[in-house]
Amino acid sequence: MPTSSSDYTLGERICKARDIAGLSTAQLARRLGIKTATLHSWESDRSEPRSNKLVLLAGVLNVSPTWLLVGRGTPPVADEQTTTDIDNMRVALDRVQRHAQALADEIAVLQERLNGS
């Protein structure tokens, strides 16, 4: 049986929504105008946001404040296009890294040949 959003804590729902939004804790904290440590406290359920920050948080994460607080309503949904874009970027990054490594290897060989002359 799948777990419903109401089975999660506020902190877990914040984490889930932040992950789906593709934001790091530092990025989200910056958007909210708070310290990263404050966001970590919220996500680990050591403290809770004040109402004004909760409303701002919900807006940034594109969820309702009610969903954040009690898990009722529409949970955040990962955008398939974003996931595809990220996968494409990872493939391109791997290709560029392999190319950069090949260039670095070629440079090392040339340097050895120059130093050996």
C-alpha positions as CSV (number, residue, x, y, z in Angstrom):
1,M,0.0,0.0,0.0
2,P,1.5,3.4,-1.0
3,T,2.4,5.9,1.7
4,S,0.3,9.0,1.6
5,S,1.8,12.5,2.1
6,S,0.0,12.8,5.4
7,D,2.2,10.0,6.8
8,Y,5.3,12.2,6.4
9,T,6.4,14.9,8.7
10,L,6.5,18.6,7.7
11,G,10.3,18.3,7.3
12,E,10.0,15.3,5.1
13,R,7.4,17.0,2.9
14,I,9.7,20.1,2.6
15,C,12.6,17.8,1.5
16,K,10.4,16.0,-1.0
17,A,9.1,19.2,-2.5
18,R,12.5,20.7,-2.6
19,D,14.0,17.7,-4.3
20,I,11.2,17.6,-6.9
21,A,11.7,21.3,-7.5
22,G,15.4,20.5,-8.2
23,L,16.7,22.9,-5.6
24,S,19.6,22.4,-3.2
25,T,19.1,23.5,0.5
26,A,21.4,26.4,-0.2
27,Q,19.4,27.5,-3.2
28,L,16.0,27.2,-1.4
29,A,17.4,29.0,1.7
30,R,18.6,31.9,-0.5
31,R,15.2,32.2,-2.2
32,L,13.5,32.3,1.2
33,G,16.0,34.8,2.6
34,I,17.0,32.5,5.5
35,K,20.1,30.7,6.6
36,T,20.8,27.2,5.3
37,A,21.0,26.0,8.9
38,T,17.4,27.2,9.4
39,L,16.2,25.2,6.5
40,H,18.1,22.2,7.7
41,S,16.3,22.6,11.1
42,W,12.9,22.6,9.3
43,E,13.8,19.6,7.2
44,S,15.0,17.6,10.2
45,D,11.9,18.6,12.2
46,R,13.9,20.4,14.9
47,S,11.9,23.6,14.2
48,E,9.0,24.8,12.0
49,P,8.7,27.9,9.8
50,R,6.6,30.8,10.9
51,S,3.4,31.3,8.9
52,N,4.9,34.0,6.6
53,K,7.8,31.8,5.7
54,L,5.5,28.8,5.3
55,V,3.4,30.6,2.7
56,L,6.6,31.8,0.9
57,L,8.0,28.3,1.1
58,A,4.9,26.8,-0.4
59,G,4.9,29.3,-3.2
60,V,8.6,28.7,-4.1
61,L,8.0,24.9,-4.0
62,N,4.7,25.2,-5.9
63,V,2.7,23.4,-3.3
64,S,-0.1,24.5,-1.0
65,P,0.7,25.5,2.6
66,T,-1.9,22.9,3.7
67,W,0.0,20.1,1.8
68,L,3.2,21.2,3.6
69,L,1.6,21.3,7.0
70,V,-0.6,18.2,7.0
71,G,-0.1,16.4,3.6
72,R,-3.6,17.1,2.3
73,G,-4.0,18.3,-1.2
74,T,-2.0,17.9,-4.3
75,P,1.6,16.8,-3.7
76,P,4.4,18.1,-5.9
77,V,4.9,16.3,-9.2
78,A,8.2,15.9,-11.0
79,D,8.1,17.4,-14.4
80,E,9.1,14.7,-16.9
81,Q,10.6,17.3,-19.2
82,T,12.9,18.5,-16.4
83,T,13.9,14.9,-15.7
84,T,14.7,14.4,-19.4
85,D,16.6,17.6,-19.6
86,I,18.7,16.6,-16.6
87,D,19.4,13.1,-18.1
88,N,20.5,14.7,-21.3
89,M,22.8,17.1,-19.5
90,R,24.3,14.2,-17.6
91,V,25.0,12.4,-20.9
92,A,26.5,15.5,-22.4
93,L,28.6,16.2,-19.3
94,D,30.0,12.6,-19.4
95,R,30.9,13.0,-23.0
96,V,32.7,16.4,-22.3
97,Q,34.5,14.9,-19.3
98,R,35.8,12.0,-21.5
99,H,36.9,14.4,-24.2
100,A,38.7,16.6,-21.6
101,Q,40.4,13.5,-20.1
102,A,41.6,12.5,-23.6
103,L,42.9,16.0,-24.2
104,A,44.7,16.0,-20.8
105,D,46.3,12.6,-21.7
106,E,47.5,13.9,-25.0
107,I,48.9,17.0,-23.4
108,A,50.8,14.9,-20.9
109,V,52.3,12.7,-23.7
110,L,53.4,15.8,-25.7
111,Q,54.9,17.4,-22.6
112,E,56.9,14.1,-21.9
113,R,58.1,14.1,-25.5
114,L,59.2,17.8,-25.2
115,N,61.0,17.2,-21.9
116,G,62.7,14.1,-23.3
117,S,64.2,15.9,-26.2
